[in-house]
Amino acid sequence: MAPKADGVEKVAVEQNSSTNDESMEPNWKQGDRVHAQWRGNGCYYLATVNEVYAAKRAVLITWDDEDGSHREISFDNIMEPAEETQAWNTKRIDRRVNVQDTPDKGRCLYTNEVSDPGQVVFVEKPCLVALPGLSQNLWNHLTKMHEATPLQLGTVTFHFAALLSELQLDKTSIGVIMDKYVPDPDEEPGDDVVRIMQSIEENKELKEELKLDEKPLDPRKLQRLVSAWRYNSFGHHKEDGLVLYNRISMCSHSCDPTCCWSYGEDDAFVLRSRISLKKGDELTISYLQDEDLLKSTAVRQQKLQNWRFTCACPRCKLYVDEGRGFRCRKCRVGVLYATTGSTLEPCRVCNSVPSPDETQMLIHLEEEYVTRVESLDKTDVPDVERVYIAALDIFERHWILYVMDTMLWEAAKEKNIVDSMMEHQRRRIDFHEHYYCRPTFILAWCREEFGDCLNANMPNRKWQCTQEYQRAYQMLAILCGTNHQYTAGPYNKLWQVNGAAEAAKEAAKKEGEGGST
Protein backbone atom coordinates (compact mmCIF):
# COMPACT_ATOMS: atom_id res chain seq x y z
CA MET A 1 0.00 0.00 0.00
CA ALA A 2 1.07 3.59 -0.56
CA PRO A 3 2.16 5.76 2.37
CA LYS A 4 -0.79 7.59 3.94
CA ALA A 5 -0.92 10.97 2.19
CA ASP A 6 2.42 12.11 3.55
CA GLY A 7 3.72 12.85 0.07
CA VAL A 8 4.93 15.95 -1.63
CA GLU A 9 5.09 17.08 -5.20
CA LYS A 10 8.54 16.42 -6.69
CA VAL A 11 10.36 19.17 -8.49
CA ALA A 12 12.51 17.47 -11.10
CA VAL A 13 16.21 17.42 -10.23
CA GLU A 14 18.58 16.86 -13.09
CA GLN A 15 21.63 14.76 -12.26
CA ASN A 16 24.90 15.02 -14.11
CA SER A 17 25.12 12.12 -16.53
CA SER A 18 28.75 11.50 -15.67
CA THR A 19 29.08 8.95 -12.87
CA ASN A 20 32.79 9.66 -12.58
CA ASP A 21 32.31 13.16 -11.20
CA GLU A 22 31.75 12.33 -7.53
CA SER A 23 31.55 16.02 -6.61
CA MET A 24 28.16 16.12 -8.33
CA GLU A 25 26.73 13.34 -6.12
CA PRO A 26 24.54 14.35 -3.17
CA ASN A 27 26.16 13.77 0.19
CA TRP A 28 23.35 11.93 1.96
CA LYS A 29 23.92 10.65 5.50
CA GLN A 30 22.00 8.69 8.10
CA GLY A 31 19.20 10.73 9.69
CA ASP A 32 18.73 13.14 6.75
CA ARG A 33 15.16 14.20 6.03
CA VAL A 34 14.28 13.67 2.36
CA HIS A 35 11.45 13.62 -0.15
CA ALA A 36 11.57 10.23 -1.89
CA GLN A 37 9.67 8.63 -4.76
CA TRP A 38 7.52 5.65 -3.80
CA ARG A 39 7.56 3.22 -6.72
CA GLY A 40 4.03 2.05 -5.98
CA ASN A 41 2.55 5.11 -7.67
CA GLY A 42 5.43 7.36 -8.70
CA CYS A 43 4.57 10.04 -6.11
CA TYR A 44 6.90 11.64 -3.57
CA TYR A 45 6.66 11.33 0.21
CA LEU A 46 8.53 12.41 3.33
CA ALA A 47 11.08 9.97 4.71
CA THR A 48 14.29 9.63 6.77
CA VAL A 49 17.56 8.15 5.51
CA ASN A 50 18.60 4.96 7.38
CA GLU A 51 21.58 3.77 5.33
CA VAL A 52 23.57 5.09 2.36
CA TYR A 53 24.81 2.76 -0.43
CA ALA A 54 27.28 5.02 -2.23
CA ALA A 55 28.42 2.35 -4.68
CA LYS A 56 24.83 1.65 -5.74
CA ARG A 57 23.90 5.36 -5.68
CA ALA A 58 20.97 4.54 -3.42
CA VAL A 59 19.72 4.97 0.12
CA LEU A 60 17.56 2.90 2.44
CA ILE A 61 14.82 5.08 3.91
CA THR A 62 12.01 4.87 6.46
CA TRP A 63 8.71 6.36 5.29
CA ASP A 64 7.09 8.78 7.71
CA ASP A 65 3.95 6.65 7.84
CA GLU A 66 6.08 3.51 8.51
CA ASP A 67 5.04 1.75 5.30
CA GLY A 68 7.48 -1.11 4.73
CA SER A 69 7.57 -1.27 0.90
CA HIS A 70 9.91 0.24 -1.70
CA ARG A 71 12.43 1.50 0.85
CA GLU A 72 15.58 1.40 -1.30
CA ILE A 73 15.62 4.57 -3.38
CA SER A 74 18.01 5.71 -6.09
CA PHE A 75 19.86 9.02 -5.65
CA ASP A 76 17.97 10.18 -8.73
CA ASN A 77 14.63 9.84 -6.92
CA ILE A 78 15.25 11.72 -3.69
CA MET A 79 15.57 15.40 -2.87
CA GLU A 80 16.14 17.63 0.15
CA PRO A 81 13.15 19.14 1.97
CA ALA A 82 12.23 22.57 0.69
CA GLU A 83 14.25 25.47 2.06
CA GLU A 84 10.98 27.24 2.87
CA THR A 85 10.45 24.90 5.85
CA GLN A 86 13.75 25.79 7.55
CA ALA A 87 13.96 28.68 10.03
CA TRP A 88 15.46 31.98 8.88
CA ASN A 89 17.97 33.97 10.90
CA THR A 90 16.83 37.14 12.65
CA LYS A 91 18.46 39.51 10.18
CA ARG A 92 16.69 37.90 7.24
CA ILE A 93 13.33 38.09 9.04
CA ASP A 94 13.88 41.74 9.92
CA ARG A 95 14.58 42.56 6.28
CA ARG A 96 11.19 41.12 5.36
CA VAL A 97 9.01 42.55 8.16
CA ASN A 98 8.92 45.35 10.71
CA VAL A 99 7.17 45.98 14.02
CA GLN A 100 5.19 49.18 14.48
CA ASP A 101 3.39 50.65 17.47
CA THR A 102 -0.27 51.37 16.76
CA PRO A 103 -2.63 53.52 18.83
CA ASP A 104 -5.40 50.91 19.10
CA LYS A 105 -3.69 47.50 18.98
CA GLY A 106 -0.20 48.02 20.38
CA ARG A 107 2.70 46.46 18.49
CA CYS A 108 1.80 44.95 15.13
CA LEU A 109 3.72 43.33 12.29
CA TYR A 110 3.98 44.76 8.76
CA THR A 111 5.56 43.53 5.55
CA ASN A 112 8.47 45.29 3.88
CA GLU A 113 7.91 43.53 0.56
CA VAL A 114 5.22 42.62 -1.93
CA SER A 115 3.95 39.04 -1.57
CA ASP A 116 1.80 36.84 -3.80
CA PRO A 117 -0.76 34.42 -2.33
CA GLY A 118 1.06 31.39 -0.92
CA GLN A 119 4.45 33.09 -0.85
CA VAL A 120 6.53 32.57 2.30
CA VAL A 121 6.74 35.80 4.30
CA PHE A 122 9.27 34.35 6.75
CA VAL A 123 10.07 31.21 8.72
CA GLU A 124 10.84 31.58 12.43
CA LYS A 125 12.30 29.14 14.95
CA PRO A 126 10.60 28.89 18.36
CA CYS A 127 11.84 30.65 21.48
CA LEU A 128 10.98 27.46 23.35
CA VAL A 129 9.05 24.26 22.70
CA ALA A 130 7.62 23.37 26.10
CA LEU A 131 6.97 19.62 25.99
CA PRO A 132 6.44 17.31 29.00
CA GLY A 133 9.56 15.28 28.21
CA LEU A 134 11.83 18.27 28.89
CA SER A 135 11.03 17.94 32.59
CA GLN A 136 8.83 14.90 33.06
CA ASN A 137 8.92 15.01 36.88
CA LEU A 138 7.80 18.65 36.91
CA TRP A 139 5.01 17.85 34.41
CA ASN A 140 3.84 14.90 36.52
CA HIS A 141 3.93 17.02 39.68
CA LEU A 142 1.79 19.77 38.12
CA THR A 143 -0.61 17.21 36.64
CA LYS A 144 -1.19 15.61 40.06
CA MET A 145 -1.81 19.05 41.56
CA HIS A 146 -4.31 19.85 38.81
CA GLU A 147 -6.11 16.52 39.25
CA ALA A 148 -6.42 17.15 43.01
CA THR A 149 -7.52 20.80 42.70
CA PRO A 150 -7.93 22.11 39.12
CA LEU A 151 -5.91 25.17 38.13
CA GLN A 152 -7.96 28.22 37.16
CA LEU A 153 -6.74 28.14 33.54
CA GLY A 154 -8.01 24.58 33.16
CA THR A 155 -4.62 23.16 32.15
CA VAL A 156 -1.07 22.82 33.48
CA THR A 157 0.58 23.71 30.17
CA PHE A 158 0.92 27.48 30.75
CA HIS A 159 2.46 27.12 34.22
CA PHE A 160 4.69 24.29 33.03
CA ALA A 161 5.96 26.41 30.11
CA ALA A 162 6.54 29.39 32.39
CA LEU A 163 8.56 27.30 34.85
CA LEU A 164 10.51 25.69 32.02
CA SER A 165 11.33 29.14 30.60
CA GLU A 166 12.69 30.31 33.94
CA LEU A 167 14.69 27.15 34.56
CA GLN A 168 16.11 26.37 31.10
CA LEU A 169 16.46 29.62 29.12
CA ASP A 170 19.19 32.23 29.32
CA LYS A 171 18.53 35.79 30.43
CA THR A 172 18.15 37.15 26.88
CA SER A 173 15.64 34.48 25.85
CA ILE A 174 13.62 35.00 29.03
CA GLY A 175 13.62 38.72 28.26
CA VAL A 176 12.09 38.03 24.84
CA ILE A 177 9.21 36.13 26.46
CA MET A 178 8.78 38.72 29.22
CA ASP A 179 8.44 41.38 26.50
CA LYS A 180 5.35 39.73 25.03
CA TYR A 181 1.87 41.22 25.27
CA VAL A 182 -0.08 40.62 28.48
CA PRO A 183 -3.32 42.43 29.41
CA ASP A 184 -2.00 43.41 32.85
CA PRO A 185 1.80 43.91 32.98
CA ASP A 186 1.63 44.62 36.74
CA GLU A 187 -0.42 41.55 37.59
CA GLU A 188 0.08 40.22 41.09
CA PRO A 189 0.96 36.54 41.52
CA GLY A 190 -2.23 34.50 41.30
CA ASP A 191 -3.32 31.80 43.71
CA ASP A 192 -2.17 29.06 41.35
CA VAL A 193 1.34 30.49 41.05
CA VAL A 194 1.63 30.78 44.83
CA ARG A 195 0.30 27.24 45.28
CA ILE A 196 2.65 25.77 42.68
CA MET A 197 5.71 27.50 44.11
CA GLN A 198 4.83 26.31 47.61
CA SER A 199 4.28 22.72 46.48
CA ILE A 200 7.63 22.63 44.65
CA GLU A 201 9.34 24.10 47.69
CA GLU A 202 7.90 21.29 49.82
CA ASN A 203 8.98 18.60 47.34
CA LYS A 204 12.65 18.21 48.22
CA GLU A 205 13.47 15.83 45.35
CA LEU A 206 11.88 18.06 42.70
CA LYS A 207 13.41 21.18 44.22
CA GLU A 208 16.88 19.64 43.97
CA GLU A 209 16.26 18.47 40.40
CA LEU A 210 15.20 21.97 39.36
CA LYS A 211 18.17 23.50 41.26
CA LEU A 212 15.98 26.11 42.91
CA ASP A 213 18.57 26.81 45.59
CA GLU A 214 20.87 28.12 42.85
CA LYS A 215 18.10 29.92 40.93
CA PRO A 216 15.13 30.70 43.19
CA LEU A 217 11.78 31.57 41.62
CA ASP A 218 10.34 35.09 41.69
CA PRO A 219 6.51 34.87 41.99
CA ARG A 220 5.82 38.12 40.09
CA LYS A 221 8.16 37.12 37.30
CA LEU A 222 6.63 33.66 37.13
CA GLN A 223 3.13 35.15 36.89
CA ARG A 224 4.27 37.39 34.03
CA LEU A 225 5.71 34.37 32.22
CA VAL A 226 2.47 32.42 32.72
CA SER A 227 0.49 35.27 31.15
CA ALA A 228 3.01 35.67 28.31
CA TRP A 229 2.58 31.99 27.43
CA ARG A 230 -1.19 32.16 27.84
CA TYR A 231 -1.69 35.03 25.39
CA ASN A 232 1.11 34.40 22.88
CA SER A 233 1.74 30.67 22.51
CA PHE A 234 0.47 27.99 20.15
CA GLY A 235 -0.51 24.43 21.00
CA HIS A 236 2.12 21.96 19.83
CA HIS A 237 1.00 20.06 16.75
CA LYS A 238 2.16 16.62 17.89
CA GLU A 239 2.41 16.52 21.68
CA ASP A 240 0.65 17.95 24.73
CA GLY A 241 2.69 21.12 25.02
CA LEU A 242 3.14 24.70 23.83
CA VAL A 243 5.35 26.63 21.41
CA LEU A 244 6.17 30.34 21.57
CA TYR A 245 7.73 32.49 18.85
CA ASN A 246 9.18 36.01 18.87
CA ARG A 247 8.09 37.89 15.74
CA ILE A 248 5.02 35.75 15.15
CA SER A 249 3.63 36.83 18.51
CA MET A 250 3.42 40.37 17.09
CA CYS A 251 0.81 39.28 14.53
CA SER A 252 -2.61 40.68 15.38
CA HIS A 253 -5.80 38.69 14.94
CA SER A 254 -8.24 39.20 12.10
CA CYS A 255 -11.35 37.22 11.15
CA ASP A 256 -10.15 37.84 7.57
CA PRO A 257 -6.41 37.27 8.09
CA THR A 258 -3.89 38.35 5.48
CA CYS A 259 -1.65 35.38 6.33
CA CYS A 260 -1.83 31.68 7.01
CA TRP A 261 0.70 29.35 8.57
CA SER A 262 1.97 25.81 8.93
CA TYR A 263 4.79 24.06 10.77
CA GLY A 264 8.20 23.50 9.18
CA GLU A 265 11.34 21.66 10.21
CA ASP A 266 12.04 21.49 13.98
CA ASP A 267 8.76 23.25 14.85
CA ALA A 268 9.59 26.29 12.72
CA PHE A 269 6.61 28.58 12.04
CA VAL A 270 6.12 29.09 8.29
CA LEU A 271 4.14 32.28 7.67
CA ARG A 272 2.62 32.68 4.20
CA SER A 273 0.54 35.37 2.58
CA ARG A 274 -3.06 34.23 2.15
CA ILE A 275 -3.81 37.13 -0.21
CA SER A 276 -1.76 39.51 -2.35
CA LEU A 277 0.14 41.88 -0.06
CA LYS A 278 1.57 45.30 -0.83
CA LYS A 279 4.58 46.78 0.92
CA GLY A 280 3.40 48.18 4.25
CA ASP A 281 0.37 45.90 4.62
CA GLU A 282 -0.28 44.49 8.07
CA LEU A 283 0.40 40.79 8.65
CA THR A 284 -2.49 39.20 10.52
CA ILE A 285 -3.43 35.65 11.43
CA SER A 286 -6.54 34.10 12.97
CA TYR A 287 -6.40 33.22 16.65
CA LEU A 288 -9.53 31.14 16.06
CA GLN A 289 -9.86 27.72 14.47
CA ASP A 290 -11.01 27.63 10.84
CA GLU A 291 -14.46 26.35 11.85
CA ASP A 292 -14.94 29.36 14.13
CA LEU A 293 -14.33 31.73 11.21
CA LEU A 294 -17.55 30.30 9.74
CA LYS A 295 -19.65 31.36 12.73
CA SER A 296 -21.46 34.65 13.27
CA THR A 297 -19.73 37.89 14.22
CA ALA A 298 -21.20 37.72 17.73
CA VAL A 299 -19.92 34.17 18.28
CA ARG A 300 -16.44 35.02 16.98
CA GLN A 301 -16.19 38.09 19.17
CA GLN A 302 -17.31 36.10 22.20
CA LYS A 303 -14.64 33.46 21.62
CA LEU A 304 -11.99 36.17 21.24
CA GLN A 305 -12.70 37.37 24.77
CA ASN A 306 -10.25 34.61 25.78
CA TRP A 307 -7.59 37.08 24.60
CA ARG A 308 -9.40 40.01 26.26
CA PHE A 309 -10.11 42.15 23.23
CA THR A 310 -13.04 42.92 20.97
CA CYS A 311 -12.25 42.27 17.33
CA ALA A 312 -12.69 45.26 15.02
CA CYS A 313 -11.48 43.62 11.80
CA PRO A 314 -13.22 44.38 8.46
CA ARG A 315 -15.50 41.33 8.77
CA CYS A 316 -16.56 42.23 12.31
CA LYS A 317 -17.34 45.81 11.23
CA LEU A 318 -19.84 44.70 8.58
CA TYR A 319 -23.36 45.90 9.37
CA VAL A 320 -24.98 42.87 7.71
CA ASP A 321 -23.93 39.41 8.90
CA GLU A 322 -24.37 37.09 5.91
CA GLY A 323 -23.78 34.04 8.08
CA ARG A 324 -27.16 34.62 9.76
CA GLY A 325 -29.72 34.05 7.01
CA PHE A 326 -33.46 33.56 7.57
CA ARG A 327 -35.87 32.15 5.00
CA CYS A 328 -38.23 34.90 3.79
CA ARG A 329 -41.67 34.53 5.39
CA LYS A 330 -43.37 35.95 2.30
CA CYS A 331 -41.91 34.35 -0.82
CA ARG A 332 -40.17 31.42 0.95
CA VAL A 333 -37.42 31.66 -1.65
CA GLY A 334 -35.29 34.65 -0.68
CA VAL A 335 -33.12 35.23 2.36
CA LEU A 336 -33.33 37.85 5.12
CA TYR A 337 -29.91 38.59 6.62
CA ALA A 338 -29.51 39.82 10.20
CA THR A 339 -27.74 43.09 11.04
CA THR A 340 -25.69 44.18 14.02
CA GLY A 341 -28.65 46.40 14.97
CA SER A 342 -30.91 43.39 15.66
CA THR A 343 -32.91 44.03 12.49
CA LEU A 344 -33.36 42.04 9.29
CA GLU A 345 -32.49 43.24 5.82
CA PRO A 346 -35.20 43.20 3.09
CA CYS A 347 -35.61 39.92 1.23
CA ARG A 348 -33.20 39.76 -1.67
CA VAL A 349 -35.80 38.12 -3.91
CA CYS A 350 -39.16 39.76 -3.18
CA ASN A 351 -37.86 42.83 -1.32
CA SER A 352 -40.37 42.40 1.51
CA VAL A 353 -39.42 43.61 4.97
CA PRO A 354 -40.50 41.65 8.06
CA SER A 355 -42.48 43.50 10.70
CA PRO A 356 -40.82 44.34 14.04
CA ASP A 357 -42.78 41.52 15.70
CA GLU A 358 -41.71 39.02 13.04
CA THR A 359 -38.11 40.19 13.36
CA GLN A 360 -38.17 39.80 17.13
CA MET A 361 -39.75 36.35 16.82
CA LEU A 362 -37.11 35.15 14.31
CA ILE A 363 -34.16 36.45 16.32
CA HIS A 364 -35.59 34.81 19.45
CA LEU A 365 -35.93 31.54 17.53
CA GLU A 366 -32.34 31.89 16.42
CA GLU A 367 -31.16 32.17 20.02
CA GLU A 368 -33.07 29.01 20.92
CA TYR A 369 -31.66 27.10 17.96
CA VAL A 370 -28.09 28.20 18.69
CA THR A 371 -28.44 26.83 22.22
CA ARG A 372 -30.00 23.63 20.89
CA VAL A 373 -27.31 23.08 18.25
CA GLU A 374 -24.49 23.73 20.70
CA SER A 375 -25.91 21.00 22.96
CA LEU A 376 -26.34 18.39 20.19
CA ASP A 377 -24.62 15.04 20.52
CA LYS A 378 -23.34 14.37 17.00
CA THR A 379 -23.49 10.61 17.63
CA ASP A 380 -27.27 10.90 18.13
CA VAL A 381 -27.93 11.19 14.41
CA PRO A 382 -31.77 10.97 14.56
CA ASP A 383 -31.83 13.94 16.96
CA VAL A 384 -29.46 15.95 14.75
CA GLU A 385 -31.68 15.19 11.74
CA ARG A 386 -34.83 16.31 13.61
CA VAL A 387 -33.29 19.65 14.56
CA TYR A 388 -31.81 20.07 11.07
CA ILE A 389 -35.12 19.47 9.24
CA ALA A 390 -36.95 21.88 11.54
CA ALA A 391 -34.21 24.51 11.13
CA LEU A 392 -34.42 24.34 7.32
CA ASP A 393 -37.92 25.79 7.54
CA ILE A 394 -36.60 28.87 9.35
CA PHE A 395 -33.00 29.42 8.25
CA GLU A 396 -31.09 29.58 4.99
CA ARG A 397 -27.36 30.19 4.68
CA HIS A 398 -26.99 30.23 8.43
CA TRP A 399 -23.94 29.03 10.30
CA ILE A 400 -25.95 26.65 12.51
CA LEU A 401 -27.04 24.77 9.36
CA TYR A 402 -23.36 24.48 8.42
CA VAL A 403 -22.58 22.99 11.85
CA MET A 404 -25.34 20.38 11.43
CA ASP A 405 -24.36 19.70 7.80
CA THR A 406 -20.91 18.84 9.15
CA MET A 407 -22.34 16.44 11.74
CA LEU A 408 -24.59 14.75 9.19
CA TRP A 409 -21.82 14.51 6.63
CA GLU A 410 -19.59 12.75 9.18
CA ALA A 411 -22.41 10.35 10.07
CA ALA A 412 -23.13 9.57 6.41
CA LYS A 413 -19.43 9.08 5.69
CA GLU A 414 -19.11 6.58 8.54
CA LYS A 415 -21.98 4.51 7.09
CA ASN A 416 -21.04 5.22 3.45
CA ILE A 417 -24.45 6.68 2.58
CA VAL A 418 -23.28 8.29 -0.65
CA ASP A 419 -26.23 10.55 -1.50
CA SER A 420 -26.32 12.03 2.00
CA MET A 421 -22.55 12.43 2.08
CA MET A 422 -22.46 14.36 -1.16
CA GLU A 423 -25.45 16.59 -0.37
CA HIS A 424 -24.18 17.68 3.05
CA GLN A 425 -20.67 18.18 1.73
CA ARG A 426 -22.01 20.26 -1.15
CA ARG A 427 -23.93 22.42 1.31
CA ARG A 428 -20.84 22.85 3.46
CA ILE A 429 -18.82 24.04 0.47
CA ASP A 430 -21.62 26.34 -0.65
CA PHE A 431 -21.92 28.04 2.75
CA HIS A 432 -18.17 28.37 3.21
CA GLU A 433 -17.70 30.04 -0.17
CA HIS A 434 -20.72 32.29 0.46
CA TYR A 435 -19.72 33.43 3.95
CA TYR A 436 -15.92 33.27 3.83
CA CYS A 437 -14.42 32.84 0.38
CA ARG A 438 -10.71 32.73 1.34
CA PRO A 439 -8.78 29.45 1.25
CA THR A 440 -8.95 27.50 4.50
CA PHE A 441 -7.92 23.97 5.35
CA ILE A 442 -11.59 23.12 5.92
CA LEU A 443 -12.61 24.26 2.45
CA ALA A 444 -9.65 22.56 0.78
CA TRP A 445 -10.38 19.26 2.51
CA CYS A 446 -14.10 19.58 1.74
CA ARG A 447 -13.17 19.85 -1.93
CA GLU A 448 -10.76 16.93 -1.72
CA GLU A 449 -13.29 14.71 0.07
CA PHE A 450 -16.00 15.69 -2.41
CA GLY A 451 -13.61 14.57 -5.14
CA ASP A 452 -13.12 11.28 -3.29
CA CYS A 453 -16.92 10.72 -3.30
CA LEU A 454 -17.11 11.40 -7.03
CA ASN A 455 -14.11 9.23 -7.80
CA ALA A 456 -15.45 6.26 -5.83
CA ASN A 457 -19.11 6.45 -6.81
CA MET A 458 -19.44 8.32 -10.10
CA PRO A 459 -16.74 7.11 -12.51
CA ASN A 460 -18.44 8.89 -15.41
CA ARG A 461 -17.79 12.27 -13.74
CA LYS A 462 -13.99 12.20 -13.76
CA TRP A 463 -14.01 15.76 -15.10
CA GLN A 464 -15.71 17.00 -11.93
CA CYS A 465 -13.52 14.83 -9.73
CA THR A 466 -10.45 16.35 -11.40
CA GLN A 467 -11.83 19.84 -10.83
CA GLU A 468 -12.36 19.19 -7.10
CA TYR A 469 -8.82 17.85 -6.65
CA GLN A 470 -7.39 20.81 -8.57
CA ARG A 471 -9.24 23.29 -6.34
CA ALA A 472 -8.10 21.48 -3.19
CA TYR A 473 -4.52 21.40 -4.42
CA GLN A 474 -4.46 25.10 -5.33
CA MET A 475 -5.86 26.13 -1.94
CA LEU A 476 -3.45 23.92 0.00
CA ALA A 477 -0.55 25.24 -2.10
CA ILE A 478 -1.44 28.72 -0.80
CA LEU A 479 -1.96 27.56 2.77
CA CYS A 480 1.12 25.38 3.24
CA GLY A 481 3.12 25.22 -0.02
CA THR A 482 3.43 22.74 -2.84
CA ASN A 483 5.89 20.53 -0.92
CA HIS A 484 3.74 19.99 2.17
CA GLN A 485 2.29 16.57 2.94
CA TYR A 486 -1.24 18.01 2.99
CA THR A 487 -0.84 19.28 -0.57
CA ALA A 488 0.40 15.88 -1.63
CA GLY A 489 -3.01 14.27 -1.04
CA PRO A 490 -5.00 15.99 -3.79
CA TYR A 491 -1.93 16.22 -6.02
CA ASN A 492 -1.35 12.47 -5.95
CA LYS A 493 -5.07 11.78 -6.43
CA LEU A 494 -5.14 14.17 -9.36
CA TRP A 495 -2.13 12.38 -10.85
CA GLN A 496 -3.82 8.99 -10.42
CA VAL A 497 -7.19 10.12 -11.83
CA ASN A 498 -5.54 11.66 -14.87
CA GLY A 499 -3.41 8.56 -15.33
CA ALA A 500 -6.47 6.31 -15.17
CA ALA A 501 -8.29 8.55 -17.65
CA GLU A 502 -5.39 8.43 -20.09
CA ALA A 503 -5.15 4.65 -19.71
CA ALA A 504 -8.88 4.32 -20.44
CA LYS A 505 -8.53 6.47 -23.56
CA GLU A 506 -5.58 4.40 -24.75
CA ALA A 507 -7.48 1.15 -24.14
CA ALA A 508 -10.50 2.48 -26.04
CA LYS A 509 -8.25 3.55 -28.89
CA LYS A 510 -6.63 0.10 -29.15
CA GLU A 511 -10.02 -1.58 -28.99
CA GLY A 512 -11.22 0.63 -31.83
CA GLU A 513 -8.16 -0.19 -33.87
CA GLY A 514 -8.67 -3.91 -33.23
CA GLY A 515 -12.29 -3.71 -34.31
CA SER A 516 -11.41 -1.93 -37.53
CA THR A 517 -9.03 -4.70 -38.53
PyMOL commands that set and color helices and strands:
alter all, ss='L'
color gray80, all
select helices_A, chain A and resi 22-24+75-77+83-85+90-96+132-148+157-168+171-178+191-202+204-209+219-232+248-250+265-267+290-294+297-307+356-374+381-392+399-415+418-435+441-457+459-480+485-516
alter helices_A, ss='H'
color red, helices_A
select strands_A, chain A and resi 7-8+33-38+43-53+58-63+72-74+78-79+97-102+106-111+120-124+128-130+234-235+242-244+252-253+259-263+269-273+284-285+320-327+335-339+395-398
alter strands_A, ss='S'
color yellow, strands_A
deselect
rebuild
show_as cartoon
